Amino acid sequence: MLPIENTMKLISLVDLETTGLDPRTCEIIEMAVIVFDADSFEEIERYETKVLPEHIETASQKALLINGYNEKDWKGAVSLRDAMKELAVRVDGTQLLAQNVVFDYGFLEAAEHETEIKLNFMRPCLDLPSIAWGIIPHEKVQSWSLKTLCAYLRVPPEDSVHRAMGGAQAAFEVYKKLMHRV
């Protein structure tokens, strides 16, 4: 937990892996956050955890393939409630940044509702593709996906099997390059 006298403006870059695209019917199965100073880009802390799905039978097989879900690797996973408690402490008073913030925020809102644990992000939230859209000449990229942004900015992409921390790390490097802070 950060000291109260800390006056840095902090950003929490969040990446989630889920069992599908709809936060009303799908679940978070992995979360990662990199908390950093908005001015210096100094990393304050990282947190990642696997979340035990309660309804894996309703998961999209394509989503599970993309994020590499398997029962063996999720044996030590925590409950959504425990993951949200840990995340809430880390992101308190920070500004949310994500690759496709609407997607991640939708799942976080659903998790807040389910667990009754509030995430106290500052507003507005930051969307990495929107930031890139305002900086990168549009004729230089075919899409605003994280993979495309990584390729254009020469940032190592996340692995083909997505993991939350891999996505968060790639997005952090893209953000730093976009802000000319590397």
C-alpha positions in Angstrom: 0.0 0.0 0.0 1.3 3.4 -0.9 2.0 6.0 1.8 -0.7 8.7 2.2 1.8 11.5 1.8 2.6 10.2 -1.7 1.6 13.0 -4.2 2.6 11.2 -7.4 0.0 10.8 -10.1 -0.2 7.1 -10.6 -1.5 5.1 -13.5 -2.6 1.4 -13.2 -2.2 -0.4 -16.5 -4.6 -3.4 -16.2 -4.8 -6.4 -18.5 -7.4 -9.2 -18.0 -7.8 -12.6 -19.5 -11.4 -13.8 -19.7 -13.5 -16.8 -20.7 -15.1 -14.8 -23.5 -16.1 -11.3 -24.7 -19.3 -10.5 -22.7 -18.8 -9.4 -19.1 -22.5 -10.3 -18.3 -21.9 -14.0 -19.1 -18.1 -14.6 -19.1 -15.5 -14.5 -16.3 -12.1 -13.0 -15.5 -9.6 -15.8 -15.2 -6.4 -13.8 -14.9 -5.5 -10.3 -14.0 -2.4 -8.2 -14.0 -1.6 -4.6 -13.1 1.5 -2.5 -13.4 1.3 0.6 -11.3 3.6 3.4 -12.4 4.3 7.1 -11.9 2.6 9.1 -14.7 5.5 11.6 -15.0 8.6 9.5 -14.5 7.2 6.2 -15.7 8.9 4.7 -12.6 7.3 1.3 -11.9 5.8 1.3 -8.4 4.5 -2.3 -8.3 3.2 -5.3 -10.2 0.4 -7.7 -9.3 -0.8 -10.7 -11.2 -3.0 -13.6 -10.3 -5.0 -16.4 -11.8 -8.7 -16.3 -10.9 -10.6 -19.6 -10.5 -13.5 -19.7 -12.9 -16.8 -20.7 -11.4 -18.5 -21.6 -14.7 -15.8 -22.8 -17.0 -18.4 -24.9 -18.8 -19.9 -21.7 -20.3 -16.5 -20.4 -21.6 -15.8 -19.7 -25.2 -13.4 -22.4 -26.4 -11.7 -19.8 -28.6 -11.1 -17.5 -25.6 -9.6 -20.5 -23.6 -7.3 -21.3 -26.5 -6.1 -17.7 -26.8 -5.3 -17.4 -23.1 -4.1 -20.9 -22.6 -6.4 -21.9 -19.9 -6.0 -25.4 -18.5 -7.1 -26.8 -15.2 -3.5 -27.8 -14.2 -2.2 -24.2 -14.4 -5.2 -22.8 -12.5 -4.9 -25.3 -9.5 -3.6 -22.5 -7.2 -5.9 -19.8 -8.6 -7.7 -17.5 -6.1 -11.4 -16.6 -6.0 -12.6 -13.5 -7.8 -13.3 -11.9 -4.4 -9.7 -12.4 -3.2 -8.3 -11.1 -6.5 -10.5 -8.0 -6.4 -9.5 -7.3 -2.8 -5.8 -7.4 -3.8 -6.5 -5.3 -6.9 -8.5 -2.7 -5.0 -5.6 -2.0 -2.7 -3.2 -1.5 -5.5 -5.3 0.7 -7.8 -6.8 2.9 -5.2 -6.7 6.5 -6.4 -4.9 5.7 -9.6 -5.9 6.3 -13.2 -6.9 3.2 -15.2 -5.1 2.5 -18.5 -5.8 -0.5 -20.7 -5.5 -1.8 -24.3 -9.2 -1.5 -25.1 -10.3 0.0 -21.8 -14.0 -0.6 -22.6 -13.4 -4.3 -22.5 -11.4 -4.5 -19.3 -13.5 -1.9 -17.5 -16.7 -3.8 -18.4 -15.3 -6.9 -16.8 -14.0 -5.0 -13.8 -17.5 -3.4 -13.3 -19.1 -6.8 -13.5 -16.6 -8.1 -10.9 -17.3 -5.1 -8.7 -21.0 -5.8 -8.8 -20.5 -9.6 -8.1 -18.0 -9.1 -5.3 -19.3 -5.8 -3.9 -15.6 -4.6 -3.9 -15.2 -1.2 -5.4 -12.2 -0.2 -7.4 -11.5 3.5 -6.8 -10.0 4.6 -10.1 -9.7 8.3 -10.9 -11.6 9.4 -14.0 -11.3 9.5 -16.9 -9.9 6.1 -17.9 -7.2 6.0 -20.5 -7.4 3.8 -23.7 -4.1 2.8 -25.3 -5.5 2.5 -28.9 -7.1 5.9 -28.6 -3.8 7.5 -27.4 -2.0 5.7 -30.3 -4.7 6.9 -32.8 -3.9 10.5 -31.9 -0.1 10.0 -32.3 0.6 7.5 -35.0 0.0 8.5 -38.6 -3.0 6.4 -39.7 -1.4 5.2 -42.9 1.4 3.6 -40.9 -0.7 0.9 -39.2 -3.4 -1.5 -40.3 -5.2 -1.7 -37.0 -4.9 -0.4 -33.4 -4.4 -3.9 -31.9 -1.7 -4.3 -29.3 0.1 -6.7 -31.7 0.1 -4.0 -34.4 1.2 -1.2 -32.1 4.0 -3.4 -30.8 5.2 -4.1 -34.3 5.0 -0.5 -35.4 6.9 0.7 -32.3 9.3 -2.2 -32.2 8.2 -3.4 -28.9 8.4 -7.2 -28.1 4.8 -8.4 -28.4 3.0 -10.6 -25.9 3.3 -14.3 -26.5 0.9 -16.0 -28.8 -0.7 -17.6 -25.7 -1.9 -14.5 -23.9 -1.1 -14.0 -20.3 -2.3 -11.0 -18.4 1.2 -9.8 -17.3 2.6 -10.4 -20.8 -0.2 -8.1 -22.2 0.3 -5.5 -19.5 4.1 -5.5 -20.0 3.7 -5.1 -23.8 1.1 -2.3 -23.3 3.4 -0.5 -20.8 6.2 -0.5 -23.3 3.9 0.8 -26.1 2.6 3.5 -23.8 6.2 4.6 -22.9 7.2 4.8 -26.5 4.0 6.7 -27.4 4.9 9.2 -24.7 8.5 9.3 -25.9 9.8 8.2 -22.5 11.9 5.1 -23.4 
